[in-house]
Amino acid sequence: MLFYSTKHQSPKVNLRDAVMLGLPPDNGLYMPEKIGHLPDNFFETADQLSFPEIAFAVAQALLQDTIPADDLRQIVEQAINFDAPLVSIGDNMACLELTHGPSLAFKDFGARFMAQMMSYFVRNSTQRLTILVATSGDTGGAVAQGFLGADNIEVIILYPSKKISELQEKQLTTLGNNITALEIEGTFDDCQTMVKQAFLDADLRQKILLSSANSINLARLVPQAFYYVYGYLQARRQGAKSVVFCVPSGNFGNLTAGLLAQKIGTPIEHFVAANNANDVFTDYHRTAIFTARSSVKTLSNAMDVGNPSNLQRMQDLYHNDIEALRQQISAYSFSDSATLDAMKHLYQHYNYMACPHTAVGYLGIKSYFEENPPQEGTLGVFLATAHPAKFLDIVEPTLETTVLVPENLAKLVARQKEAILLPPTFEALKNYLLNRS
């Protein structure tokens, strides 16, 4: 199977090239030529399967014959070695916790799978691979943990200065080894633009073997589909007849992965895109006109994206038919004050401690059910995308309590930050890449 660009101006490529290139030359995004399907009897027998076994079946449906089955199974098993439990929140809601990986964020799924896949592809290469990644908060920490110590691979993470939490920053600036952090004097959108320009610069690509670990890379997207299937199966085991997923959304890779899970046969009833004040998708959903704009800083910083890359993939899946998209996806945006109120409500009424991103997800499913009262047996599942301990300066004063910091995060606090400060220009990034020692 081959992979095409959403802009259809670049040649189709195999999986290795799609993953290693990251971005097609025409600045589109890679998509599978054919989207497979889970086995016909999958949902009849899946209750007997472990999470890694479910993930392997999903990976086979999406990647088909591109990697030998035994190799793909090994990649999945090495990457997906932690759980994603479904936690009940009231009568018709539940939270799918994606916060149990090494960096305590949902992006561990994509980062660890990508690290295993890239290591598989470069295992016999004589040229060192450089991974470029832009982060608005959690991606950097997940990628750093996923690739830490990987042979023949170095990782360079761009993050916006003073726009991520202290613990998020420590996760990507204190590891050393093959991980380098570039602190950019700008926004996440600046970081993302710099990374994209690097992939489109022919001179740079000739001199350095580059790839990306952002959700623009297909290898990040595929494993995010795993937990939608797993979450649906858990919901069904708990008695749900239908499931609506609500996704806290920024660059929209997470929601796109959910759409892929649906495309391969998971009977998901509906999706809700929950946004913060960066409401470009909500506006697009309402008006059918997309207008990118500079992102604004919010409490849910990992969602501070003003030009979401994966909208291209979503439009491609729906053949640019906004009405078809609206049938499957609802969209809402919420302020910081509403986010704080939701965090308090979850804690006071359900004893559930949520980070700001997760609280936005709760607001999204709550708003959807207010407009579309759930039928009996319908379960609304919102995604917990980051552990509340990563946002102590927000969570503790809001909930007026102390958050227990997991050991793997607590040990980073005393470490010294090491980052290289750069202006938000591609020229600065290119000079750094070509002249580093």
C-alpha positions, 0 to 999 in steps of 0.5 A: 500500500502507498501513501498520498499527499492531501494536496495531491501534488506529490508522488505517492510513497511507501510507508518508510518514506511517508514516516521518514519524510514526515511532510510531502514536498507539496506541504500536504500531509500523508494519508493511506491510499486505502483505509482497511477494515477490522476483521468482520468478527472483531467486535464479537471476540475483542473482549478476550483481547489485551490492549496490545492485541487490540492495538495490533489489529488496528495497526494492521487495518491501517497499515495493512501489508507495509510491515511484516506482521511479526515486526509490526506486532513487536513494534506495538508491544514495545510501544503500548505497555501501559493502560488507558482505563475508562473511568465513570463520571456520573450516569452517562459520562466517562473519562478515558484516561490517556495519562498513564504513560511515561510522560503522563500525557496522551502523546506517549502513545504516538511518540513511543510507537513512532520511536519504535517504527523509526528505529526499525526503519533506520536500524541498518542506516549509516546516516544519523536521523534528526527528528524535529518536533514543535510542541505546545506543551505535551508533545515535547515531553512524550517525544523526548521520553519515547526517543531517549537513548535511541540508537542513531537518532537525535531529537530537537524539540522547539517550544514557545518560550514562557508558554508552557508549564514549568513541569512540561518544560522540565520534561523536555529540557533536562534529559540530555543524551540525544535530546536537545531543546530549542526555546523559541521566542514566539508562539507554538504556531511559529515553532510549527512553521519553522519545522515545516519550512525545514522539511520544505528546504531542499538545501537542508534536506540534502545535508541532513536526514530529517523527520518529524515527530509532530502529528503531521507525521503519519506514525504519530497518528496511527497509534492514537487510533488504538485507544478509541477502539479500546475505549469503545470496547471498555464502554461496551463492557460497561453496558453502553449501547452507543458512544460519543467521544469528546476530544480536547483539540488543538492541532487536531491529530487526536480527533483525526485518529478517532475518525480513522478508528471509525473508518476501520469499523469502530461503531462510534456514534459521534465526535465532539471537538472541544476547543479553548479560546483558539476557536478557529475550528469552531468558526470553520464548523459554523461558517464553512470558512477557515481562517488561520490566525495567531494563537492566544495563550490559555490555561489549556496551553497544549491546545493553543493552536491557531492553524491546526495542521490536521484539518487537512486530513479531516477535510480529505476524509470528508472530501472537503464536504463541510456538511458531511463533516458536521454530521459526524463532528460537533464543535464548541469553544470554552473560555479559561473561566469556564475551564476553571469552573469545570475543574472545580465541578469535576472535583467537587461532584465526582472527586475527579481531578482534571487538568485544564485540557481534560476539563475542556473535554468535559465541557464539550461532552456536557454541551453536546448532551445539553443540545442532544439529550442522550438516548438510554445506553449512550455514553459520552466519553471525554479524553483525559489528555494530561495528568493534573500534576503537570499543571500544579500552578493551575490545579492546586489553587483552583481545587484548593488541594495538593496534587500528588506528583508521580515519582517520574515527574517529581524527580525532574523538578530539581534538574537544571534546564538546558535549552538554546534560545532562538528567535522565531525564524526559519533562518535561525533554525537552519543556521543552528542545524547546519552549524551545531557541533 
